[in-house]
Structures are given as structure tokens and as C-alpha cells.
């Protein structure tokens, strides 16, 4: 609801403000609350899974799997760029050129097609490509990478899943070998046991499965662990927290004191608190409140370098008519923003409010807003009072009031109170300096 401003404020045009605030009906609220309640079990189960260290993999596309493997390789300090071999680069360059030729041939007549094929003939031969390059292996590889980049080929994208997995396994084997140096028999045994699963290519790929059956099986195994002996202690806490005897937070705290009194049971108390937070949580309804956004263009300012004209769309600065050039020219001055306050006859009722407006900014400071002829301008004497009608998302501003006055509109960028016109939509912004 609107309120009477005690401080200065500016006015801005807000023609796109909605006619009324959007609200949720009871059916929508009920649906949101029902979805929240239905999701509580899933959130509690996620807590148990976290305690058991369970993180079932999500289904990946082939592209996503390759990208995930690239990221994993980079985490292990593997240069994906260096994994792309000479043969792979040449094949990619040839394929790119074939595709480009195919595009050029579309719509070409027989003679043009013949010429295009003749021009491309040597460029599609892998041996011919290599023959143009240095014999030094390192220099040749560098030139191939540069050539691929010229053809808009992303070299890292050429590293396939199998190549990436093999590089990751090799990197881990080398790391294990370094750790085994100097380790005694027992330490070596432990290190090998820890590394065993990480060196299996199939296990690495299984982290990023592309097969729905694999993901389903992993999900079923996770659910079985949560519902089995491993999850039993955690499920017991969940059941206790959900019990009807836990009527409020005091009852819950009493449960904690009697069930987990020891200091070394803090992790169990923390888990119980997490469960309690989920069990007692309420659905968060979306905030649909309209929030107007002011722009330089929509702000009411002094127009045309004058103190007796007010309007909008002055963001480009002041201008004047140059009689010699016969055109409008910029003055280099910024159009001043109008700041006003209710300085006389203030009143407020049911969110609507008004009074006489006095200018508080440096331009025309102390003058009063007048609208006796419809056009809004400052003047030394007090003018008609104005009324701000709270429409929810915006204000209607009226000279005097709806019964005896005229609504504020924007005409050709200038503010004007017009009889029988559709009221404009305006919003306000309070000052921070008075």
C-alpha cells in the first residue's frame, strides 16, 4: 500500500507496469505446499546418502561423457592438447575440408563443381598435407595444430574418450609408482589397495555412464543401501524426529539430550538437526511483487535547458535550436532530475495521499509545481495540490483529485494533466539525502 512521503522523491514514467499485482490463488498455493511436502522424503534420503557416501551417477550423453573425461584429465594435470596425435589432426583437417567442399558444391553447376574438385584435390590427401610440413616431429606437430586452428578445429575436442581414459590411467600408474618408492611392504599393500579401482578404465567410464541401465542399476543399489543395514542407524534417527512426540523444538532438544548425551555424538546430533529442519520446513511461496525499474529515459527531468518544462526521454542531455545551423545541437549540459516533496496540505488515506509539491533539487529549488493550464512546470507561487492514487504496481497522479481534476499523462515527452485522458502510470523513488 502507498504511503505519504516525508522526504524528497523523484517521479518516473512506468507505462509497462501491470494493471494489478499478480497473486497466487488458493489452488496454486496448495499445489506448491503439496510439492514441498512430497519432496521432504527425498531430501531426508539425500541426507542419509550423503552420510553413506553414496552419489549415484547421472546419465550422460556421449558428448557430456567426453567433456567430463576432459575435465578429469585436466584435474590430474594432463594436457588434453598434447593427447591429440599427428594422425588424428590430419584426419580432422581432411574431414573439415571435405565438409567445406560439400557446402561449396551445393548449388554449383557442373563446370563450377569440376573446378572446385580440382582445386581441392591436393588438399584432401593426408600424405600431401604431411609433405608440406617439416620433418622434425615436434615442429610438424606444432604446424598441424596451427593448421587445425586455421580450419576452426578445436584441438582438445579431438581427444576421444578412450584416449582420455588411457591417459588418466597412465598418469595414475605413474603417480602410484612414485608413491611406492621407499614405501615398506605394509604401506605398499595399502597404496595398491587404494589405487586398485582408480586404475580400471571401466570404473573410470562408469563415473559418467551413457547407458540408462547402468544408471538405473546404480540407483537401485543406492536405494538398497539406504534401506538396508548400512542405512538403519540413520533411518532410526529420522523416525524418531518424525515421531508425534516431537511436538515442538523444545521436545526435539529434549530428545537430543537424552539420546545423544556424549560429546563424541555431535555428528549424530547434527544429522538430527538437519532432519528436523526438513521435517518442520514450510513451502516458500514465490514473491510475485512487481518491482519497478527506473531508467534514465523514464525519469522526469527539466527539458530543453529550461526550468519551466518537465518531461521524460532527456537521457542524452540538454539541447537547443541553433538558428545559424538550422538544427538542434547539444549544449553539453545534463538534464537535471526533478526532485519534489509534499510541503503543504499533506494528507493520506487508504494508501492514497497528496498535497502541494515543492521542488527540492538545485534547479528551480523552492518553487512549487503548477498545472493550471495542464502543462506541468515550477512557479514561485503555490499551485494546485496533486493526489497520488495507489494502484498497486504503480501510481496515478491527478491534479487536485479524480472528482475535480485531471490525470497526469505524457504528451510528446512532456508532462501534462489532460481532461478525459487515460491516466499515465508512474512510480516514485525516495531520496537518500534529506
HUDA-V779323 format. One line per field, one symbol per residue. ss: DSSP state (a for helix, b for strand, c for the rest). phi: phi as a letter, one per 40 degrees, with the letter a starting at -180 (. if undefined). psi: psi as a letter, one per 40 degrees, with the letter a starting at -180 (. if undefined). Layout:
BEGIN
ss=???
phi=???
psi=???
END
This chain:
BEGIN
ss=ccccccccbbbbbccccccccccccaaaaaaaaaaaaaaaaaaaaaaaaaaacccccccccaaaaaaaaaaaaaaccccaaaaccaaaaaaaaaaaaaaaaaaaaccccaaaaaaaaaaacaaacaaaaaacccccaaaaaaaaaaaaaaccccaaaaccaaaaaaaaaaaaaaaaaaaaccccaaaaaaaaaaacaaacaaaaaacccccaaaaaaaaaaaaaaaacaaaaaaaaaaaaaaccccccaaaaaaaaaaacccaaaaaaaaaaaaaaaaacccccccccccccccccccbcbbcccccccbbcccccccbbbbccccbbbbccccccbcbbbbbbbbbbbccbbbbbbbbccccccccbbbccccbcbbbccccccbbbbbccccbbbbbcccccccbbbbbccbbbbbcccccccbbbbbcccc
phi=.cacccbcabbbcbcccccaccbcccccccccccccccccccccccccccccgcadcccbcdccccccccccccccgbccdccccdccccccccccccccccccccgcccccccccccccdccbcdccccccbcccdccccccccccccccgbcddccccdccccccccccccccccccccgcccccccccccccdccccdccccccbcbbdccccccccccccccccdccdcccccdcccccccccacccccccccccbccccbdcccccccccdcccccbccccccccbcbcbcccccbcbggbcbbbabgbccgcaacccccfacbccgccccccbbacbagcaaafgcaiiccbcbcccgdgcbcbacbgccacacccbccbbbccbgcabcbbcgaccbbbccbbbfgbcacbcgccdcbbbbbccbbb
psi=iiihheiiiihihgdeiidihhihidddddddddddddeddddddddddddefhgiiihiiddddddddddddddefhhddeehiddddddddddddddddddddheiiddddddddddeddeehddddddeiidhddddddddddddddefhhddeehiddddddddddddddddddddheiiddddddddddeddeehdddddedgiehdddddddddddddddeaddeddddddddddeiedgdadddddddddddgdideeddddddddddddddeiihhiihehhhihiiddehhihifeieehhaaffeeiiiihhddefihiieeihhihhhiihehfhihhfeiiaahhhheidhfheiihifdedhhiiidihaiiihhhheceiihhihcaddeaiihihhfeihhhhheihhihiiihiiee.
END
